[in-house]
Amino acid sequence: MNPIVTVQDAVTAFADWIEPTDAELDAIEQEMPVILADVDLLDAHIATLDRTPTELDTRRIRRARRRALNARAALVNHTAGTSLPGGAA
């Protein structure tokens, strides 16, 4: 017989009074170009799941992959000069 355990931690982790901090929202805002580029790449791959990719599909995937890599490189280059809180680098 399996014991029933409380899920209080799981329930309170999603309580409506817990909001993201300004720092977390800023981090999300900085990463938004990477997120959108990854969504475009996933869309390009999803479009070809049920069929053989055409030349146009191949170009679309290649462009989306390039945009995703460029967005990641831009994010890394942008955040390379910033330091972490507490003096850790």
mmCIF file as gemmi writes it, N, C-alpha and C atoms, coordinates in Angstrom:
data_model
loop_
_atom_site.group_PDB
_atom_site.id
_atom_site.type_symbol
_atom_site.label_atom_id
_atom_site.label_alt_id
_atom_site.label_comp_id
_atom_site.label_asym_id
_atom_site.label_entity_id
_atom_site.label_seq_id
_atom_site.pdbx_PDB_ins_code
_atom_site.Cartn_x
_atom_site.Cartn_y
_atom_site.Cartn_z
_atom_site.occupancy
_atom_site.B_iso_or_equiv
_atom_site.pdbx_formal_charge
_atom_site.auth_seq_id
_atom_site.auth_asym_id
_atom_site.pdbx_PDB_model_num
ATOM 1 N N . MET Axp A 1 ? 0.846 -1.177 0 1 0 ? 1 A 1
ATOM 2 C CA . MET Axp A 1 ? 0 0 0 1 0 ? 1 A 1
ATOM 3 C C . MET Axp A 1 ? 0.889 1.237 0 1 0 ? 1 A 1
ATOM 4 N N . ASN Axp A 2 ? 0.584 2.174 -0.845 1 0 ? 2 A 1
ATOM 5 C CA . ASN Axp A 2 ? 1.362 3.401 -0.934 1 0 ? 2 A 1
ATOM 6 C C . ASN Axp A 2 ? 0.795 4.46 0.008 1 0 ? 2 A 1
ATOM 7 N N . PRO Axp A 3 ? 1.661 5.072 0.798 1 0 ? 3 A 1
ATOM 8 C CA . PRO Axp A 3 ? 1.158 6.116 1.703 1 0 ? 3 A 1
ATOM 9 C C . PRO Axp A 3 ? 0.798 7.383 0.93 1 0 ? 3 A 1
ATOM 10 N N . ILE Axp A 4 ? -0.159 8.101 1.45 1 0 ? 4 A 1
ATOM 11 C CA . ILE Axp A 4 ? -0.567 9.37 0.859 1 0 ? 4 A 1
ATOM 12 C C . ILE Axp A 4 ? 0.284 10.467 1.494 1 0 ? 4 A 1
ATOM 13 N N . VAL Axp A 5 ? 0.934 11.243 0.667 1 0 ? 5 A 1
ATOM 14 C CA . VAL Axp A 5 ? 1.793 12.313 1.171 1 0 ? 5 A 1
ATOM 15 C C . VAL Axp A 5 ? 1.19 13.661 0.819 1 0 ? 5 A 1
ATOM 16 N N . THR Axp A 6 ? 1.545 14.631 1.604 1 0 ? 6 A 1
ATOM 17 C CA . THR Axp A 6 ? 1.022 15.965 1.364 1 0 ? 6 A 1
ATOM 18 C C . THR Axp A 6 ? 1.747 16.626 0.196 1 0 ? 6 A 1
ATOM 19 N N . VAL Axp A 7 ? 1.054 17.455 -0.499 1 0 ? 7 A 1
ATOM 20 C CA . VAL Axp A 7 ? 1.635 18.188 -1.621 1 0 ? 7 A 1
ATOM 21 C C . VAL Axp A 7 ? 1.626 19.679 -1.328 1 0 ? 7 A 1
ATOM 22 N N . GLN Axp A 8 ? 1.783 20.023 -0.059 1 0 ? 8 A 1
ATOM 23 C CA . GLN Axp A 8 ? 1.719 21.427 0.352 1 0 ? 8 A 1
ATOM 24 C C . GLN Axp A 8 ? 2.765 22.268 -0.367 1 0 ? 8 A 1
ATOM 25 N N . ASP Axp A 9 ? 4.016 21.756 -0.485 1 0 ? 9 A 1
ATOM 26 C CA . ASP Axp A 9 ? 5.056 22.527 -1.158 1 0 ? 9 A 1
ATOM 27 C C . ASP Axp A 9 ? 4.712 22.762 -2.613 1 0 ? 9 A 1
ATOM 28 N N . ALA Axp A 10 ? 4.179 21.762 -3.273 1 0 ? 10 A 1
ATOM 29 C CA . ALA Axp A 10 ? 3.818 21.918 -4.678 1 0 ? 10 A 1
ATOM 30 C C . ALA Axp A 10 ? 2.663 22.898 -4.844 1 0 ? 10 A 1
ATOM 31 N N . VAL Axp A 11 ? 1.73 22.893 -3.913 1 0 ? 11 A 1
ATOM 32 C CA . VAL Axp A 11 ? 0.58 23.79 -4.01 1 0 ? 11 A 1
ATOM 33 C C . VAL Axp A 11 ? 0.989 25.224 -3.72 1 0 ? 11 A 1
ATOM 34 N N . THR Axp A 12 ? 1.785 25.437 -2.693 1 0 ? 12 A 1
ATOM 35 C CA . THR Axp A 12 ? 2.16 26.808 -2.347 1 0 ? 12 A 1
ATOM 36 C C . THR Axp A 12 ? 3.186 27.377 -3.303 1 0 ? 12 A 1
ATOM 37 N N . ALA Axp A 13 ? 3.882 26.532 -4.059 1 0 ? 13 A 1
ATOM 38 C CA . ALA Axp A 13 ? 4.842 27.052 -5.031 1 0 ? 13 A 1
ATOM 39 C C . ALA Axp A 13 ? 4.133 27.807 -6.144 1 0 ? 13 A 1
ATOM 40 N N . PHE Axp A 14 ? 2.858 27.501 -6.378 1 0 ? 14 A 1
ATOM 41 C CA . PHE Axp A 14 ? 2.111 28.166 -7.432 1 0 ? 14 A 1
ATOM 42 C C . PHE Axp A 14 ? 0.998 29.049 -6.874 1 0 ? 14 A 1
ATOM 43 N N . ALA Axp A 15 ? 1.166 29.522 -5.673 1 0 ? 15 A 1
ATOM 44 C CA . ALA Axp A 15 ? 0.161 30.399 -5.085 1 0 ? 15 A 1
ATOM 45 C C . ALA Axp A 15 ? 0.124 31.715 -5.847 1 0 ? 15 A 1
ATOM 46 N N . ASP Axp A 16 ? -1.055 32.311 -5.898 1 0 ? 16 A 1
ATOM 47 C CA . ASP Axp A 16 ? -1.205 33.525 -6.699 1 0 ? 16 A 1
ATOM 48 C C . ASP Axp A 16 ? -0.511 34.748 -6.098 1 0 ? 16 A 1
ATOM 49 N N . TRP Axp A 17 ? -0.045 34.679 -4.867 1 0 ? 17 A 1
ATOM 50 C CA . TRP Axp A 17 ? 0.647 35.815 -4.276 1 0 ? 17 A 1
ATOM 51 C C . TRP Axp A 17 ? 2.131 35.822 -4.61 1 0 ? 17 A 1
ATOM 52 N N . ILE Axp A 18 ? 2.625 34.76 -5.231 1 0 ? 18 A 1
ATOM 53 C CA . ILE Axp A 18 ? 4.029 34.713 -5.631 1 0 ? 18 A 1
ATOM 54 C C . ILE Axp A 18 ? 4.143 35.27 -7.045 1 0 ? 18 A 1
ATOM 55 N N . GLU Axp A 19 ? 4.841 36.352 -7.197 1 0 ? 19 A 1
ATOM 56 C CA . GLU Axp A 19 ? 5.023 37.003 -8.488 1 0 ? 19 A 1
ATOM 57 C C . GLU Axp A 19 ? 6.502 37.01 -8.853 1 0 ? 19 A 1
ATOM 58 N N . PRO Axp A 20 ? 6.83 37.065 -10.136 1 0 ? 20 A 1
ATOM 59 C CA . PRO Axp A 20 ? 8.248 37.163 -10.508 1 0 ? 20 A 1
ATOM 60 C C . PRO Axp A 20 ? 8.811 38.515 -10.092 1 0 ? 20 A 1
ATOM 61 N N . THR Axp A 21 ? 10.073 38.51 -9.745 1 0 ? 21 A 1
ATOM 62 C CA . THR Axp A 21 ? 10.723 39.76 -9.346 1 0 ? 21 A 1
ATOM 63 C C . THR Axp A 21 ? 11.049 40.58 -10.582 1 0 ? 21 A 1
ATOM 64 N N . ASP Axp A 22 ? 11.418 41.832 -10.356 1 0 ? 22 A 1
ATOM 65 C CA . ASP Axp A 22 ? 11.804 42.69 -11.47 1 0 ? 22 A 1
ATOM 66 C C . ASP Axp A 22 ? 13.038 42.147 -12.179 1 0 ? 22 A 1
ATOM 67 N N . ALA Axp A 23 ? 13.965 41.574 -11.435 1 0 ? 23 A 1
ATOM 68 C CA . ALA Axp A 23 ? 15.167 40.999 -12.042 1 0 ? 23 A 1
ATOM 69 C C . ALA Axp A 23 ? 14.814 39.812 -12.935 1 0 ? 23 A 1
ATOM 70 N N . GLU Axp A 24 ? 13.87 38.981 -12.496 1 0 ? 24 A 1
ATOM 71 C CA . GLU Axp A 24 ? 13.454 37.844 -13.316 1 0 ? 24 A 1
ATOM 72 C C . GLU Axp A 24 ? 12.754 38.313 -14.583 1 0 ? 24 A 1
ATOM 73 N N . LEU Axp A 25 ? 11.916 39.334 -14.468 1 0 ? 25 A 1
ATOM 74 C CA . LEU Axp A 25 ? 11.243 39.875 -15.646 1 0 ? 25 A 1
ATOM 75 C C . LEU Axp A 25 ? 12.242 40.499 -16.61 1 0 ? 25 A 1
ATOM 76 N N . ASP Axp A 26 ? 13.272 41.166 -16.088 1 0 ? 26 A 1
ATOM 77 C CA . ASP Axp A 26 ? 14.31 41.738 -16.946 1 0 ? 26 A 1
ATOM 78 C C . ASP Axp A 26 ? 15.084 40.642 -17.667 1 0 ? 26 A 1
ATOM 79 N N . ALA Axp A 27 ? 15.369 39.553 -16.969 1 0 ? 27 A 1
ATOM 80 C CA . ALA Axp A 27 ? 16.084 38.437 -17.594 1 0 ? 27 A 1
ATOM 81 C C . ALA Axp A 27 ? 15.258 37.818 -18.712 1 0 ? 27 A 1
ATOM 82 N N . ILE Axp A 28 ? 13.964 37.683 -18.493 1 0 ? 28 A 1
ATOM 83 C CA . ILE Axp A 28 ? 13.08 37.151 -19.528 1 0 ? 28 A 1
ATOM 84 C C . ILE Axp A 28 ? 13.055 38.095 -20.723 1 0 ? 28 A 1
ATOM 85 N N . GLU Axp A 29 ? 12.992 39.382 -20.452 1 0 ? 29 A 1
ATOM 86 C CA . GLU Axp A 29 ? 12.971 40.382 -21.531 1 0 ? 29 A 1
ATOM 87 C C . GLU Axp A 29 ? 14.255 40.331 -22.356 1 0 ? 29 A 1
ATOM 88 N N . GLN Axp A 30 ? 15.398 40.129 -21.703 1 0 ? 30 A 1
ATOM 89 C CA . GLN Axp A 30 ? 16.663 40.026 -22.426 1 0 ? 30 A 1
ATOM 90 C C . GLN Axp A 30 ? 16.721 38.764 -23.274 1 0 ? 30 A 1
ATOM 91 N N . GLU Axp A 31 ? 16.126 37.688 -22.799 1 0 ? 31 A 1
ATOM 92 C CA . GLU Axp A 31 ? 16.167 36.422 -23.514 1 0 ? 31 A 1
ATOM 93 C C . GLU Axp A 31 ? 15.053 36.275 -24.547 1 0 ? 31 A 1
ATOM 94 N N . MET Axp A 32 ? 14.146 37.244 -24.644 1 0 ? 32 A 1
ATOM 95 C CA . MET Axp A 32 ? 13.007 37.123 -25.545 1 0 ? 32 A 1
ATOM 96 C C . MET Axp A 32 ? 13.407 36.936 -27.012 1 0 ? 32 A 1
ATOM 97 N N . PRO Axp A 33 ? 14.428 37.626 -27.552 1 0 ? 33 A 1
ATOM 98 C CA . PRO Axp A 33 ? 14.806 37.349 -28.949 1 0 ? 33 A 1
ATOM 99 C C . PRO Axp A 33 ? 15.248 35.905 -29.17 1 0 ? 33 A 1
ATOM 100 N N . VAL Axp A 34 ? 15.93 35.32 -28.2 1 0 ? 34 A 1
ATOM 101 C CA . VAL Axp A 34 ? 16.349 33.922 -28.314 1 0 ? 34 A 1
ATOM 102 C C . VAL Axp A 34 ? 15.127 33.008 -28.276 1 0 ? 34 A 1
ATOM 103 N N . ILE Axp A 35 ? 14.203 33.307 -27.395 1 0 ? 35 A 1
ATOM 104 C CA . ILE Axp A 35 ? 12.993 32.496 -27.272 1 0 ? 35 A 1
ATOM 105 C C . ILE Axp A 35 ? 12.195 32.535 -28.572 1 0 ? 35 A 1
ATOM 106 N N . LEU Axp A 36 ? 12.015 33.722 -29.135 1 0 ? 36 A 1
ATOM 107 C CA . LEU Axp A 36 ? 11.245 33.851 -30.375 1 0 ? 36 A 1
ATOM 108 C C . LEU Axp A 36 ? 11.95 33.183 -31.546 1 0 ? 36 A 1
ATOM 109 N N . ALA Axp A 37 ? 13.277 33.282 -31.6 1 0 ? 37 A 1
ATOM 110 C CA . ALA Axp A 37 ? 14.025 32.617 -32.671 1 0 ? 37 A 1
ATOM 111 C C . ALA Axp A 37 ? 13.903 31.104 -32.549 1 0 ? 37 A 1
ATOM 112 N N . ASP Axp A 38 ? 13.927 30.589 -31.319 1 0 ? 38 A 1
ATOM 113 C CA . ASP Axp A 38 ? 13.762 29.146 -31.113 1 0 ? 38 A 1
ATOM 114 C C . ASP Axp A 38 ? 12.356 28.691 -31.499 1 0 ? 38 A 1
ATOM 115 N N . VAL Axp A 39 ? 11.363 29.52 -31.237 1 0 ? 39 A 1
ATOM 116 C CA . VAL Axp A 39 ? 9.991 29.182 -31.635 1 0 ? 39 A 1
ATOM 117 C C . VAL Axp A 39 ? 9.89 29.122 -33.152 1 0 ? 39 A 1
ATOM 118 N N . ASP Axp A 40 ? 10.515 30.068 -33.851 1 0 ? 40 A 1
ATOM 119 C CA . ASP Axp A 40 ? 10.517 30.034 -35.317 1 0 ? 40 A 1
ATOM 120 C C . ASP Axp A 40 ? 11.194 28.775 -35.847 1 0 ? 40 A 1
ATOM 121 N N . LEU Axp A 41 ? 12.298 28.38 -35.21 1 0 ? 41 A 1
ATOM 122 C CA . LEU Axp A 41 ? 12.993 27.164 -35.623 1 0 ? 41 A 1
ATOM 123 C C . LEU Axp A 41 ? 12.116 25.93 -35.396 1 0 ? 41 A 1
ATOM 124 N N . LEU Axp A 42 ? 11.449 25.88 -34.252 1 0 ? 42 A 1
ATOM 125 C CA . LEU Axp A 42 ? 10.541 24.758 -33.993 1 0 ? 42 A 1
ATOM 126 C C . LEU Axp A 42 ? 9.385 24.73 -34.983 1 0 ? 42 A 1
ATOM 127 N N . ASP Axp A 43 ? 8.855 25.901 -35.317 1 0 ? 43 A 1
ATOM 128 C CA . ASP Axp A 43 ? 7.784 25.961 -36.314 1 0 ? 43 A 1
ATOM 129 C C . ASP Axp A 43 ? 8.249 25.427 -37.656 1 0 ? 43 A 1
ATOM 130 N N . ALA Axp A 44 ? 9.468 25.776 -38.048 1 0 ? 44 A 1
ATOM 131 C CA . ALA Axp A 44 ? 9.997 25.29 -39.32 1 0 ? 44 A 1
ATOM 132 C C . ALA Axp A 44 ? 10.154 23.773 -39.298 1 0 ? 44 A 1
ATOM 133 N N . HIS Axp A 45 ? 10.608 23.223 -38.178 1 0 ? 45 A 1
ATOM 134 C CA . HIS Axp A 45 ? 10.745 21.771 -38.078 1 0 ? 45 A 1
ATOM 135 C C . HIS Axp A 45 ? 9.385 21.082 -38.021 1 0 ? 45 A 1
ATOM 136 N N . ILE Axp A 46 ? 8.445 21.65 -37.306 1 0 ? 46 A 1
ATOM 137 C CA . ILE Axp A 46 ? 7.113 21.047 -37.182 1 0 ? 46 A 1
ATOM 138 C C . ILE Axp A 46 ? 6.415 20.987 -38.526 1 0 ? 46 A 1
ATOM 139 N N . ALA Axp A 47 ? 6.634 22.01 -39.362 1 0 ? 47 A 1
ATOM 140 C CA . ALA Axp A 47 ? 5.988 22.039 -40.67 1 0 ? 47 A 1
ATOM 141 C C . ALA Axp A 47 ? 6.424 20.881 -41.551 1 0 ? 47 A 1
ATOM 142 N N . THR Axp A 48 ? 7.577 20.307 -41.27 1 0 ? 48 A 1
ATOM 143 C CA . THR Axp A 48 ? 8.083 19.226 -42.118 1 0 ? 48 A 1
ATOM 144 C C . THR Axp A 48 ? 7.968 17.848 -41.471 1 0 ? 48 A 1
ATOM 145 N N . LEU Axp A 49 ? 7.266 17.729 -40.362 1 0 ? 49 A 1
ATOM 146 C CA . LEU Axp A 49 ? 7.18 16.444 -39.673 1 0 ? 49 A 1
ATOM 147 C C . LEU Axp A 49 ? 6.429 15.381 -40.471 1 0 ? 49 A 1
ATOM 148 N N . ASP Axp A 50 ? 5.384 15.764 -41.157 1 0 ? 50 A 1
ATOM 149 C CA . ASP Axp A 50 ? 4.541 14.772 -41.818 1 0 ? 50 A 1
ATOM 150 C C . ASP Axp A 50 ? 4.795 14.662 -43.314 1 0 ? 50 A 1
ATOM 151 N N . ARG Axp A 51 ? 5.87 15.258 -43.796 1 0 ? 51 A 1
ATOM 152 C CA . ARG Axp A 51 ? 6.176 15.169 -45.224 1 0 ? 51 A 1
ATOM 153 C C . ARG Axp A 51 ? 7.678 15.305 -45.432 1 0 ? 51 A 1
ATOM 154 N N . THR Axp A 52 ? 8.103 15.004 -46.602 1 0 ? 52 A 1
ATOM 155 C CA . THR Axp A 52 ? 9.511 15.16 -46.948 1 0 ? 52 A 1
ATOM 156 C C . THR Axp A 52 ? 9.784 16.648 -47.168 1 0 ? 52 A 1
ATOM 157 N N . PRO Axp A 53 ? 10.819 17.192 -46.538 1 0 ? 53 A 1
ATOM 158 C CA . PRO Axp A 53 ? 11.106 18.631 -46.697 1 0 ? 53 A 1
ATOM 159 C C . PRO Axp A 53 ? 11.47 18.97 -48.146 1 0 ? 53 A 1
ATOM 160 N N . THR Axp A 54 ? 10.892 20.05 -48.626 1 0 ? 54 A 1
ATOM 161 C CA . THR Axp A 54 ? 11.225 20.545 -49.952 1 0 ? 54 A 1
ATOM 162 C C . THR Axp A 54 ? 12.436 21.463 -49.838 1 0 ? 54 A 1
ATOM 163 N N . GLU Axp A 55 ? 12.889 21.972 -50.96 1 0 ? 55 A 1
ATOM 164 C CA . GLU Axp A 55 ? 14.008 22.918 -50.948 1 0 ? 55 A 1
ATOM 165 C C . GLU Axp A 55 ? 13.628 24.177 -50.178 1 0 ? 55 A 1
ATOM 166 N N . LEU Axp A 56 ? 12.395 24.618 -50.319 1 0 ? 56 A 1
ATOM 167 C CA . LEU Axp A 56 ? 11.932 25.801 -49.582 1 0 ? 56 A 1
ATOM 168 C C . LEU Axp A 56 ? 11.924 25.536 -48.078 1 0 ? 56 A 1
ATOM 169 N N . ASP Axp A 57 ? 11.483 24.351 -47.687 1 0 ? 57 A 1
ATOM 170 C CA . ASP Axp A 57 ? 11.502 23.978 -46.265 1 0 ? 57 A 1
ATOM 171 C C . ASP Axp A 57 ? 12.929 23.95 -45.725 1 0 ? 57 A 1
ATOM 172 N N . THR Axp A 58 ? 13.833 23.403 -46.52 1 0 ? 58 A 1
ATOM 173 C CA . THR Axp A 58 ? 15.235 23.333 -46.105 1 0 ? 58 A 1
ATOM 174 C C . THR Axp A 58 ? 15.809 24.729 -45.891 1 0 ? 58 A 1
ATOM 175 N N . ARG Axp A 59 ? 15.492 25.638 -46.808 1 0 ? 59 A 1
ATOM 176 C CA . ARG Axp A 59 ? 15.971 27.021 -46.654 1 0 ? 59 A 1
ATOM 177 C C . ARG Axp A 59 ? 15.354 27.686 -45.433 1 0 ? 59 A 1
ATOM 178 N N . ARG Axp A 60 ? 14.065 27.423 -45.203 1 0 ? 60 A 1
ATOM 179 C CA . ARG Axp A 60 ? 13.393 28.01 -44.046 1 0 ? 60 A 1
ATOM 180 C C . ARG Axp A 60 ? 14.031 27.526 -42.747 1 0 ? 60 A 1
ATOM 181 N N . ILE Axp A 61 ? 14.317 26.238 -42.66 1 0 ? 61 A 1
ATOM 182 C CA . ILE Axp A 61 ? 14.954 25.685 -41.462 1 0 ? 61 A 1
ATOM 183 C C . ILE Axp A 61 ? 16.35 26.271 -41.29 1 0 ? 61 A 1
ATOM 184 N N . ARG Axp A 62 ? 17.1 26.356 -42.388 1 0 ? 62 A 1
ATOM 185 C CA . ARG Axp A 62 ? 18.461 26.89 -42.318 1 0 ? 62 A 1
ATOM 186 C C . ARG Axp A 62 ? 18.459 28.348 -41.854 1 0 ? 62 A 1
ATOM 187 N N . ARG Axp A 63 ? 17.523 29.159 -42.394 1 0 ? 63 A 1
ATOM 188 C CA . ARG Axp A 63 ? 17.418 30.558 -41.961 1 0 ? 63 A 1
ATOM 189 C C . ARG Axp A 63 ? 17.006 30.676 -40.504 1 0 ? 63 A 1
ATOM 190 N N . ALA Axp A 64 ? 16.069 29.837 -40.093 1 0 ? 64 A 1
ATOM 191 C CA . ALA Axp A 64 ? 15.613 29.876 -38.703 1 0 ? 64 A 1
ATOM 192 C C . ALA Axp A 64 ? 16.732 29.45 -37.763 1 0 ? 64 A 1
ATOM 193 N N . ARG Axp A 65 ? 17.509 28.443 -38.154 1 0 ? 65 A 1
ATOM 194 C CA . ARG Axp A 65 ? 18.64 28.018 -37.333 1 0 ? 65 A 1
ATOM 195 C C . ARG Axp A 65 ? 19.683 29.128 -37.226 1 0 ? 65 A 1
ATOM 196 N N . ARG Axp A 66 ? 19.938 29.81 -38.338 1 0 ? 66 A 1
ATOM 197 C CA . ARG Axp A 66 ? 20.901 30.916 -38.331 1 0 ? 66 A 1
ATOM 198 C C . ARG Axp A 66 ? 20.423 32.055 -37.432 1 0 ? 66 A 1
ATOM 199 N N . ARG Axp A 67 ? 19.114 32.37 -37.503 1 0 ? 67 A 1
ATOM 200 C CA . ARG Axp A 67 ? 18.574 33.431 -36.629 1 0 ? 67 A 1
ATOM 201 C C . ARG Axp A 67 ? 18.683 33.038 -35.159 1 0 ? 67 A 1
ATOM 202 N N . ALA Axp A 68 ? 18.427 31.77 -34.856 1 0 ? 68 A 1
ATOM 203 C CA . ALA Axp A 68 ? 18.522 31.31 -33.466 1 0 ? 68 A 1
ATOM 204 C C . ALA Axp A 68 ? 19.964 31.402 -32.966 1 0 ? 68 A 1
ATOM 205 N N . LEU Axp A 69 ? 20.903 30.988 -33.791 1 0 ? 69 A 1
ATOM 206 C CA . LEU Axp A 69 ? 22.308 31.074 -33.387 1 0 ? 69 A 1
ATOM 207 C C . LEU Axp A 69 ? 22.761 32.52 -33.23 1 0 ? 69 A 1
ATOM 208 N N . ASN Axp A 70 ? 22.326 33.386 -34.141 1 0 ? 70 A 1
ATOM 209 C CA . ASN Axp A 70 ? 22.673 34.805 -34.026 1 0 ? 70 A 1
ATOM 210 C C . ASN Axp A 70 ? 22.075 35.435 -32.781 1 0 ? 70 A 1
ATOM 211 N N . ALA Axp A 71 ? 20.844 35.058 -32.451 1 0 ? 71 A 1
ATOM 212 C CA . ALA Axp A 71 ? 20.204 35.595 -31.246 1 0 ? 71 A 1
ATOM 213 C C . ALA Axp A 71 ? 20.94 35.125 -30.001 1 0 ? 71 A 1
ATOM 214 N N . ARG Axp A 72 ? 21.358 33.867 -29.982 1 0 ? 72 A 1
ATOM 215 C CA . ARG Axp A 72 ? 22.119 33.363 -28.834 1 0 ? 72 A 1
ATOM 216 C C . ARG Axp A 72 ? 23.472 34.048 -28.71 1 0 ? 72 A 1
ATOM 217 N N . ALA Axp A 73 ? 24.137 34.248 -29.846 1 0 ? 73 A 1
ATOM 218 C CA . ALA Axp A 73 ? 25.437 34.93 -29.818 1 0 ? 73 A 1
ATOM 219 C C . ALA Axp A 73 ? 25.28 36.366 -29.34 1 0 ? 73 A 1
ATOM 220 N N . ALA Axp A 74 ? 24.229 37.041 -29.794 1 0 ? 74 A 1
ATOM 221 C CA . ALA Axp A 74 ? 23.989 38.418 -29.357 1 0 ? 74 A 1
ATOM 222 C C . ALA Axp A 74 ? 23.717 38.475 -27.861 1 0 ? 74 A 1
ATOM 223 N N . LEU Axp A 75 ? 22.971 37.503 -27.346 1 0 ? 75 A 1
ATOM 224 C CA . LEU Axp A 75 ? 22.692 37.474 -25.912 1 0 ? 75 A 1
ATOM 225 C C . LEU Axp A 75 ? 23.962 37.232 -25.111 1 0 ? 75 A 1
ATOM 226 N N . VAL Axp A 76 ? 24.782 36.299 -25.555 1 0 ? 76 A 1
ATOM 227 C CA . VAL Axp A 76 ? 26.032 36.013 -24.852 1 0 ? 76 A 1
ATOM 228 C C . VAL Axp A 76 ? 26.955 37.223 -24.895 1 0 ? 76 A 1
ATOM 229 N N . ASN Axp A 77 ? 27.058 37.866 -26.051 1 0 ? 77 A 1
ATOM 230 C CA . ASN Axp A 77 ? 27.913 39.046 -26.165 1 0 ? 77 A 1
ATOM 231 C C . ASN Axp A 77 ? 27.392 40.199 -25.321 1 0 ? 77 A 1
ATOM 232 N N . HIS Axp A 78 ? 26.078 40.308 -25.217 1 0 ? 78 A 1
ATOM 233 C CA . HIS Axp A 78 ? 25.478 41.394 -24.431 1 0 ? 78 A 1
ATOM 234 C C . HIS Axp A 78 ? 25.69 41.174 -22.938 1 0 ? 78 A 1
ATOM 235 N N . THR Axp A 79 ? 25.587 39.919 -22.507 1 0 ? 79 A 1
ATOM 236 C CA . THR Axp A 79 ? 25.692 39.627 -21.077 1 0 ? 79 A 1
ATOM 237 C C . THR Axp A 79 ? 27.123 39.341 -20.639 1 0 ? 79 A 1
ATOM 238 N N . ALA Axp A 80 ? 28.069 39.297 -21.577 1 0 ? 80 A 1
ATOM 239 C CA . ALA Axp A 80 ? 29.456 38.977 -21.214 1 0 ? 80 A 1
ATOM 240 C C . ALA Axp A 80 ? 30.068 40.048 -20.322 1 0 ? 80 A 1
ATOM 241 N N . GLY Axp A 81 ? 29.662 41.291 -20.479 1 0 ? 81 A 1
ATOM 242 C CA . GLY Axp A 81 ? 30.236 42.368 -19.672 1 0 ? 81 A 1
ATOM 243 C C . GLY Axp A 81 ? 29.574 42.562 -18.332 1 0 ? 81 A 1
ATOM 244 N N . THR Axp A 82 ? 28.455 41.928 -18.108 1 0 ? 82 A 1
ATOM 245 C CA . THR Axp A 82 ? 27.759 42.1 -16.84 1 0 ? 82 A 1
ATOM 246 C C . THR Axp A 82 ? 28.285 41.113 -15.819 1 0 ? 82 A 1
ATOM 247 N N . SER Axp A 83 ? 28.258 41.497 -14.574 1 0 ? 83 A 1
ATOM 248 C CA . SER Axp A 83 ? 28.724 40.594 -13.516 1 0 ? 83 A 1
ATOM 249 C C . SER Axp A 83 ? 27.522 40.072 -12.736 1 0 ? 83 A 1
ATOM 250 N N . LEU Axp A 84 ? 27.72 38.947 -12.111 1 0 ? 84 A 1
ATOM 251 C CA . LEU Axp A 84 ? 26.661 38.333 -11.317 1 0 ? 84 A 1
ATOM 252 C C . LEU Axp A 84 ? 26.6 38.984 -9.946 1 0 ? 84 A 1
ATOM 253 N N . PRO Axp A 85 ? 25.427 38.997 -9.317 1 0 ? 85 A 1
ATOM 254 C CA . PRO Axp A 85 ? 25.322 39.555 -7.977 1 0 ? 85 A 1
ATOM 255 C C . PRO Axp A 85 ? 26.178 38.774 -6.995 1 0 ? 85 A 1
ATOM 256 N N . GLY Axp A 86 ? 26.721 39.465 -6.049 1 0 ? 86 A 1
ATOM 257 C CA . GLY Axp A 86 ? 27.543 38.837 -5.029 1 0 ? 86 A 1
ATOM 258 C C . GLY Axp A 86 ? 29.011 38.755 -5.401 1 0 ? 86 A 1
ATOM 259 N N . GLY Axp A 87 ? 29.368 39.298 -6.558 1 0 ? 87 A 1
ATOM 260 C CA . GLY Axp A 87 ? 30.762 39.331 -6.962 1 0 ? 87 A 1
ATOM 261 C C . GLY Axp A 87 ? 31.22 38.068 -7.678 1 0 ? 87 A 1
ATOM 262 N N . ALA Axp A 88 ? 30.342 37.089 -7.866 1 0 ? 88 A 1
ATOM 263 C CA . ALA Axp A 88 ? 30.737 35.885 -8.582 1 0 ? 88 A 1
ATOM 264 C C . ALA Axp A 88 ? 30.743 36.161 -10.071 1 0 ? 88 A 1
ATOM 265 N N . ALA Axp A 89 ? 31.702 35.617 -10.758 1 0 ? 89 A 1
ATOM 266 C CA . ALA Axp A 89 ? 31.771 35.84 -12.202 1 0 ? 89 A 1
ATOM 267 C C . ALA Axp A 89 ? 31.946 34.557 -12.953 1 0 ? 89 A 1
